[in-house]
């Protein structure tokens, strides 16, 4: 049974416009709804009588979400299409629409029927579709805003708190640079062999190996600032002890203390910089610290060499102790704490040692951390073994350099590295980390391989060319491995991941002087220099193939 709705107020053209603007969109919505939910079965409906079986009515009541007695999607679509087809105009120009009784609606107050819910269902579906489109549009706008924001952050200025760290690191570089040309002379005055001198250099790395991970745990418990203060103070004590040392064993002891204190100082500095930086500016944040270290290290050897020639080998060590004590005071005065975790909160959630070791094993399975640790350990195997152990002996024995001349060489290396540190950091942040690590490592390897050739031919030009390439390559590598590892992990894992990287660096620094000094005693200077260059080249090429960042 059907009922005819007569609208005398509408003429024939007005009726056509009204039926097209209301029925056709509703019919399309119904068809769309039906295609989206094909899994629902379509009950059989008599469009003429609007009747259905009891079982079908129970199914409709279970599937509907718009009231106790609404139609399914297929029924609504069929009813809407039938109403559109049944629309006609009589001779007088009045509009008559035949709608099934079960689907009869109340339109603008003309007919009121409590059982008519087709319009409500379709209008609600239309509103929900509009809401979904609005949400999708807002999501797209949010993505565009995020991309614009990330592009802005990529070139944002670095945090101002980096400058106190740079100042303290520059002072530390001056103090360490003072010792470089003097320590070989002190070892010679104590009648220490080349192998023993290698042990004096290597023991610092051994101390760092056993202290880096514990100091990273302490940094999470007490914060970064205490390490920067007390680490520098302990370094001052070790330098004063070196100045007063009169035997090989005393040298080893004070170098052990210096290694432990420097592990705390460097761990605190790296974590501090990681806390105040973002992935988009991490290398640029660390670059001022590297540049400050380079400038300080450049000035230190020249000053140390002059002091040693004028006042003897002990005065530079005492001066170094005073400068590092000033570094501790600067760190205490100018550096606020960046780590929020407290000792009390750590005691409440104390983690067993076996769980901590399991976390470190898990981090070692990370491909980026594993490859970064490998190339860092190999690179510092060559750096400490060749630059800190073999190079001063090569300059003194093969080229007859004085302490002042050795200081000038180290000053030139440090100044060149400081000059190229900021451009290298820009490449690391804006291109990729491996674009700095691999070319820099290969350049350093080629430069080291040129040193024995320069010594054999007596060519100072080749010597200075090799040293310049060494400095530029070291600047390219710079902070890229640290930034790479910090980018690869979340904030909770950052301290542990950087501790692993520092441990690999310290292990390489420990083994390099031992192995290369022994090889120099056994086979001469050429074999260890060529071997170290070959090892770094192979690991750098492997890193290029394994890491894509």
PyMOL commands that set and color helices and strands:
alter all, ss='L'
color gray80, all
select helices_A, chain A and resi 12-36+54-63+73-86+101-103+118-154+162-189+194-222+225-244+248-275+282-311+315-334+343-348+353-364+367-398+403-430+434-457+460-477+480-488+491-523+525-546
alter helices_A, ss='H'
color red, helices_A
select strands_A, chain A and resi 2-7+88-89+95-100
alter strands_A, ss='S'
color yellow, strands_A
deselect
rebuild
show_as cartoon
